[in-house]
Amino acid sequence: MNLHDDDGMTPGLKCDIELNVTGPNEATVYKWTAEALRKLADRIENDEFQSGHHDVADRVGKTIGTIYLDHYAGSEEL
C-alpha cells in the first residue's frame, strides 16, 4: 500500500496478532505457530491486507486467531 511516499509523510504500519494454537505436544504447537506467522509475514510483505481486522487460519482452514493492521502516514522523521 503506497502511503504518501512523495509528499514528505512517513508511512507506518501498526500490527497486532493474536493466535491460539493447540496441538498434541509443545514442539508441534511451536511449529504450527511459526508456520502461521511465516504465512502472515509473506502476506504482509506482498501487501495482501487492507487496514482492519482479519481472521487467521491454520493449514487446514480452522480459524486460530486474528491480525489487525493499520496502515498510516505521519510526519515522523526516520
N, C-alpha and C positions, 0 to 999 in steps of 0.2 A: 504494500500500500504506500503510495508516494504521498508523503505528508509535507508539503510546502518546502521541499528541498532548496528551491531557488529564491525564497522570499526572506531569508535570514532566520527562519524559525528552525528550531532543533526538534527533529522527530523523536518520539519516545513511545514506549510500549509498557504498559502495566500488565502483568500476567500472574494470575493466581490459579493454582492447580490443586484440586482435592481428589485423591484417589482412595478407594477402599478395596484392597486386593486381598483375597483369601486363597489358600491353596493347601495341598496335602502336607507341606513342610516349609520351613523358613527359606531354604535355598530356592524352592520353586516360586514362592511369593516374591522374593527378591528378583528373580529372573523375569517373572511376568511384569512386575512393576517397572523394571528397567526397559523392557520391550515397549511398554505403553509410553513411557517418557521419551524414548528414542523416536517412536512414531509421531508423537506430538511435536517434537523438535523439528523433524523433517517437514511436517505440515506448516509449522510457523515459518520456517525458512522459505518454504515455497509460497508463502502468502495465501494460504488456503482458508484463513479465518478472518471474518469481519469482527468489529468490536462487539462484545456481548458474551453471554454465557453459551457454552456448547457442551453437550454430553461427550463423555469419553467412553469408548467401548474397548473391550478386550479382543483378543484374536478371534473369538467365536461370536462376537457381536453383542455380548452382555454388557450393559452399562456398569462401569466401575467407578464413575466419578464425573467431575465437571472441570472445565477450564474456562476462565474468564479472561478476556483480553480487552484492553482499552488502548486503541491507537490514538495518540495525541501529538500535538506540536506546541512547543513553548519557546520562550526567549532565552532559555538557559544556555550559557556558553559551554562548549565542550572542553 
